[in-house]
């Protein structure tokens, strides 16, 4: 079907050249166009190109939305990607491109985009930020009209499609390869407003894993010369909540296998999280005694 909620009645539908077969959308992937800001420029490229790229929706600076692929059809927006143990996210996702220049570099008092255009840093409110997910760069904030229109679109999609469970940026499903959306994007705020809950991966991990029957089961971190990442859920998507020092002894709460890898849910620093089991050695106690 073609998505046609009444809140989007004024937004045009222009069919993209690269539209694939039927899908059941489960997640929404948010992108930056990394393009010129001229209205219609990115949309025209995504509509028909030789790179075989396409997307479901394009969101302009002024909040205008154009739909280019029906939400139950595949669009080529995610590329090489992985979400909670599943590859090829194009097969189960809706893609939304937000017009934004993407990562920029400094040239004096201006920020230069990869395609050569420069923007006055003060005029556009551009910020210089470094994060583990994005690296270093200069970033342009999203227009208020974009955020407002995006929220309306996401809420409408959530109502229209009851199979949707999550909203993620491109960098989340392609870590190290992609950096969009940029660090100024209010991801958690938007997810809270649209989904009204935390990331569903935590609940999924609880369902798939098994509780440890022995409340006294302990492991010792085995990461010589390094630390072990404590993750909110068992996945290598960016979700590190703490770093545990080598040789630390931790109680085990749950065990599970995710994407072919064994994980343990442990307690550290007053919070529970997941660690890769191969870096945790079981604690054994010597019950003998000296005389």
N, C-alpha and C positions, 0 to 999 in steps of 0.2 A: 504494500500500500504506500501511497504518498502521504506524508505527514501533513495534516491540515487543521490544526487546532485554531479556534476562532481568534485567539490572541495573535496569530501570525497571518491572518487573512490578508493583510496589506503587504506582506513580503512576497516577492516574486519567486517562482520556481523556474529555473533554467537548467535543463538536463545536461549533465557533464558528459563528455565524450567517453571517459573511462569509467563506466558503471558496470559493476560485476553482478554476480548471482545473488540469490536470496540469502539473508542472514537473520539470526535472532540477536538483536543488540543487547549486550549485557553491561557494557561500560561506555562512558563518554570520554573521548580523548580530546584535550584542549591543546591547540597549537598556536604559535606565532607565525605569521606569514613570512617574517624576515624580508619584507618587501617595501617598496615605496608606499607612502601614505595616501597617494592620489586615489580618490574614490573610484572603484571599479578596476583598478590596475591588477591587484592580486586575483580578484574574482575572474577576470578575463583569462588570465593564465591558467587558473585551476579548471576553468570550463573546458578548455581545449588546448592541449600541449602535446609535445612529442616525448615528454618524460614519463608519460602514463600515470601522472599524479592526478588525484581527484579528492573531493571532500564533500561531506554532506551539507555543511553550512559555512558561509563566509560572513564575518561580522566586521563592518566598516568602522572607522573612527567615530562617525556621527551616530552610530547605533543601528544603522541600516543592516538588515539581514537578508541574504539571498540563499535559498536552498538550491543545491545542485544535484543531489542524489537522494532518492527516497530512503527513509530510515530503515527499511527492511532489505536494502540492497547494499552490496559491498562497495566501498570506496577505497582508493589506494592512498591512504593518508599516513599510516603508521610506519610502514617499512619494516625492517627487522626489529621485532619487539617481543616482549615477554611480560605476562601478567599472572602472578601467583601460580606458577607452574604450567602456564599455557603459552604457547608460541603463536605467532602470526595473528596479532590483534585485529587486523583488518577484518577477519572472519567473524568477529563478535562485538564490534564497536561502532559508535557514531563519532565522526570527526568534525570538530568545529575549528575553523581557522580564524584567528583574531588578528586584524591588521595591526602590525607593530614592526619596527625595523629590526628587532632582535638585538643580539649582542653587538656593541659598538666599541670603538677604540678612541682614545683622546688625541686630538690635534689642537693644542692650545686651549682656547676656551670653547671648543666645539667637540661634538661627538661624531665620529665618522662611521657610517654603516658600511657593510661589506661591499655594497653595490656603488659606493662612491659619494652618496649624498651626505652632507654634514648638517648637524642641528645645533643651535645655540643651547648650551647646557643649562643656563639659567632660565631661558625662555620656556623650554620644554620640561623643566623640572627633572632633568636627567640625573641619575645617581650612579656613583661608582660603588659597586658591591662585589664581594667575592664570597661564594658559597661552595661547599663540597660538591653539590650537584651541578652547578653552573660554571665553576671556575671564576676567573676575574673578568670584569667587563664594565662598560657603561650601559645603563638600561633606561629606557623611556617608560614612564608610568602609563597605565592604561587610562583612556578617557572615561570620565564619569558616565557618559552616554553608552559606552561599550559595556561597562560593568552592569548598568541597569538593564540593557537589552539582553545581555548574556543571562542574567538571573531569570528574566522572563522566559527566555528560550529553554533554559534548563528545567525550570518548573513545569513548563508546558510539556516537554519531552517526558519528564517523570510521570506526569499524569497520563500521557498518551501511550506509554510503553511500560507495562508493569514488570518486564524482565530486566530493566536497568537496575544495577546495584551499586555502581560506583562512578565517580568523576575523577579523572587523573590527568596530569599534564604529560606531554610527550616525553619529557626527560624521565618520568617515572617508569615508563614501559621500555625505554631505550636508554638506560643510564650509561653515561660515558660517551654516547654517540650524539645525543640531542640535548639542548639546554632550554627548550621552550616548554611551558611558558616561562617568562623571565622572573627574577627574584622578587619583583614588585607586585606580582600577581597575587591577589588576596585569596589563595586557594582554600585555606581552612575556613575562612568566613563564608565563602560560597558553598562549600560542602555542608557546613552546618545549617545554612539557610535552606538548601535544597534537599539534602538527605535527612537532616535532623538527627544524625547519629555519627558515631566514629567510624573509622574504616572497617568495612565488613570482613576484612581478612582476619581480624582478631577473633571474631565469632566463628569463622570457618575453621581456623586452627583449633579452636576448642572442640568443635564437633568431630574433626578428623582424628585428633590425638587421643591418647589414653592416659587417664590419671594414674599416678604412681601409687600403688597400694601401701607401700612402706613409707610412712611419714619421716623416717630417719635416713632415707637414702641420700647420700651425698656424693658429689663429684669434685674433683680438683682440676682447675684450669691448667691445661698443658699447652702453653704457647711460649716456649723459651725465647726470651729477648723481645717479646711483643705483648700486646694486649688482645683480649678476645671481645669482639663486638657483641653486646647485648641488644637484641632486635625486638621490636614491638610484636612482630609476627615472623614466622619462619620463611623468610624470603630474602634474596639479595637485592631486591628493590630498596631504595634509600629509606631506611626506617630505624637507624641506629639510635638507641636511647641512652646508652652508657658504654663505657669501655672497662672491661674487667681485667685487673692485673694478673699476670702469670702466677700460678700456685694458689690463687684464691680458692677457698673451699665453699661450695654452694649447695643448698638443698635443692633437690629435683622435685618438681611439681607434676609435670606431664611429659610424655614421650610421643613422638610421631614421625612418620616418614612423609616428606613433601618433595615432589619432583625428583624422586629417587634418592634423596639425601636424608639421613637421620638427624633429627633435631631434638633438643631438650628444652623444656620450659623450666627456668630456674628462678630463684629469688636472690636479688642482689641490691644492696643499698635501699631496702624497703620497697622495691618495685619488682614485678615479675616481668620476664621477657624470655626470648628464645636464643639459644646458642647452638652452633653446629656441634654435633655429638663427637666428631672425630678429635676435637680439641679439648675434650673433657675426659679425664681418667676417673674410673670409679674408686672410691675410697674403701680400703679394706682395713679392718682393725685386727691387731694381733691380740688374741685372747689369752696368750700364754703369760707366765709371770716368772720373774727371776727369783732365785733363792739365794 
